[in-house]
Amino acid sequence: MEFDEMKKIWDEQSQKALYALDEEALHNRVIQRKNKAAAVAGRSEQLMMGSLVFCTLVILGASLIKSDFQLFPSLLAVITMVLAGVIYLRRQQRLNHQNTFDKSILGDMNAAIAHADFQVRLSAMGKWIYLVVALLSIASVVDEWAEWYKGALLLLFFVAGYFGARWEHKTFYVSQKQKLEHMREKLISLKDGASV
């Protein structure tokens, strides 16, 4: 539980135990969550951009070596490079937006949720990118029906990868965002009850 930093205080007038939050410890915990969410989003962006640029270079390199520029591999190279650019632009927007939050517990919590929300959207976009790359890869491998087994094997690989990406999206990113939102609700309720 995130609110374990509570101190038991004895109210001598009412003879009841009261509780007070250690605001500094709580704020440090929120900052840790914010930094973790920002780091995960940053690594995910870098990994996606790097893999898309690498994919582009491999496709172009193979086409240059073979001296054979086909439609589907060339289209895939252009799409992966454009998608890497889109992710880069979104990264810049995220980095510019992260300095707009105030330096309070609630402001840092909102920043952590914004990072987590960005990661959820990036992960969802990654699943769509994955599908586009899969379809174009399968189309570029299967030039003739005599080689249908290559497309079938590639399809099985991409289907397994897609379900893995879907599981990761739900298990890690969506649940992390929900935990942060739940923590923010508790902070707001504490703030309404007492000054945080």
C-alpha positions in Angstrom: 0.0 0.0 0.0 1.3 3.4 -0.9 0.1 5.1 2.2 2.1 3.1 4.7 4.0 6.1 5.8 1.4 6.9 8.4 2.2 7.9 12.0 0.0 7.0 14.8 -0.8 10.0 16.9 -2.7 9.9 20.2 -5.3 12.7 20.6 -5.3 13.3 24.3 -8.6 15.3 24.2 -10.7 12.6 22.6 -8.6 9.6 23.7 -8.6 8.3 20.1 -5.7 7.3 17.8 -5.3 9.7 14.9 -3.1 9.2 11.8 -0.9 11.6 9.9 0.9 11.1 6.7 4.6 11.5 6.4 4.3 13.8 3.4 8.0 13.9 2.5 8.2 10.1 2.3 4.9 10.0 0.3 6.2 12.6 -2.1 9.5 10.7 -2.5 7.5 7.6 -3.4 5.4 9.5 -5.9 8.5 11.0 -7.5 10.0 7.4 -7.8 6.8 6.3 -9.5 7.0 9.3 -11.9 10.6 8.7 -12.7 10.0 5.0 -13.3 7.0 5.7 -15.6 9.1 8.3 -17.6 12.0 5.8 -17.9 9.8 3.0 -19.2 8.2 5.3 -21.7 11.7 6.6 -22.8 13.1 3.1 -23.2 10.0 1.9 -25.1 10.3 4.9 -27.5 14.0 4.3 -28.1 13.4 0.6 -28.6 10.6 1.1 -31.1 12.4 3.8 -33.0 15.6 1.8 -33.1 13.9 -1.4 -34.3 12.0 0.5 -37.0 15.1 2.2 -38.3 17.0 -1.1 -38.2 14.2 -2.8 -40.1 14.4 0.0 -42.7 18.1 -0.4 -43.1 17.9 -4.2 -43.4 15.3 -4.0 -46.1 17.1 -1.4 -48.0 20.4 -3.2 -47.6 18.9 -6.5 -48.8 17.4 -4.7 -51.8 20.7 -3.0 -52.7 22.6 -6.3 -52.4 20.1 -8.1 -54.6 19.7 -5.1 -56.9 16.0 -6.0 -56.8 13.6 -3.3 -55.5 10.2 -4.9 -55.1 6.9 -3.2 -54.2 6.1 -4.7 -50.8 9.6 -4.5 -49.2 10.1 -0.9 -50.5 6.7 0.1 -49.1 7.6 -1.6 -45.8 10.9 0.4 -45.7 9.1 3.7 -46.2 6.3 2.9 -43.7 8.8 1.8 -41.0 10.9 5.0 -41.5 7.7 7.2 -41.3 6.6 5.4 -38.2 10.0 5.9 -36.5 9.6 9.6 -37.3 6.1 9.7 -35.8 7.3 8.1 -32.6 10.2 10.6 -32.5 7.7 13.5 -32.8 5.5 12.1 -30.1 8.5 11.7 -27.9 9.4 15.4 -28.3 5.8 16.3 -27.4 5.9 14.1 -24.3 9.2 15.6 -23.2 7.9 19.2 -23.7 4.7 18.4 -21.8 6.4 16.8 -18.8 7.6 20.2 -17.5 4.1 21.6 -17.3 3.2 19.9 -14.0 3.5 21.7 -10.7 6.0 20.4 -8.1 3.6 19.1 -5.6 2.6 15.6 -4.6 -0.5 15.8 -6.8 1.4 17.4 -9.6 4.0 14.7 -9.6 1.3 12.1 -9.5 -0.4 13.7 -12.5 3.0 13.6 -14.3 3.4 9.9 -13.5 -0.1 9.2 -14.8 0.6 11.2 -18.0 3.8 9.1 -18.6 1.8 5.9 -18.0 -1.0 7.1 -20.3 1.6 7.8 -23.0 3.1 4.4 -22.5 -0.4 2.8 -22.9 -1.0 4.7 -26.1 2.5 3.9 -27.4 2.0 0.2 -26.7 -1.4 0.2 -28.4 0.2 2.0 -31.4 3.0 -0.6 -31.4 0.4 -3.3 -31.8 -0.9 -1.6 -34.9 2.6 -1.1 -36.2 3.2 -4.7 -35.6 0.2 -5.7 -37.7 1.2 -3.5 -40.6 4.8 -4.8 -40.6 3.5 -8.4 -40.4 1.2 -8.0 -43.3 3.7 -6.4 -45.5 6.4 -8.9 -44.5 4.2 -11.8 -45.3 3.2 -10.2 -48.7 6.9 -9.7 -49.5 7.9 -13.2 -48.6 5.2 -15.0 -50.6 6.1 -14.1 -54.2 4.6 -17.2 -55.6 2.1 -19.8 -54.3 4.8 -22.4 -54.5 6.4 -20.7 -51.4 3.2 -20.5 -49.4 4.8 -22.3 -46.4 7.2 -19.4 -45.9 4.2 -17.1 -45.5 2.5 -19.6 -43.2 5.6 -19.8 -40.9 6.0 -16.1 -40.8 2.3 -15.7 -40.1 2.6 -18.1 -37.1 5.6 -16.1 -35.8 3.7 -12.8 -36.1 0.5 -14.2 -34.5 2.5 -15.4 -31.5 4.3 -12.1 -31.2 1.0 -10.2 -31.5 -0.6 -12.1 -28.6 2.6 -11.5 -26.6 2.4 -7.8 -27.2 -1.3 -7.8 -26.3 -0.5 -9.6 -23.0 2.3 -7.2 -22.2 0.0 -4.2 -23.0 -2.7 -5.3 -20.6 -0.5 -6.9 -17.9 2.1 -4.1 -17.5 1.1 -0.8 -19.0 -2.7 -0.7 -18.5 -2.5 -2.1 -14.9 0.4 0.3 -14.0 -1.7 3.3 -15.2 -4.7 2.0 -13.2 -2.6 1.7 -10.0 -1.4 5.3 -10.5 -4.9 6.6 -11.0 -6.1 4.7 -7.9 -3.2 6.3 -5.9 -4.2 9.7 -7.3 -7.8 9.2 -6.1 -6.5 8.4 -2.6 -4.3 11.5 -2.6 -7.3 13.7 -3.7 -9.5 12.2 -1.0 -6.8 12.8 1.6 -6.3 16.4 0.3 -10.0 17.0 0.6 -10.0 15.6 4.1 -6.8 17.4 5.2 -4.2 19.6 3.6 -1.7 17.5 1.5 
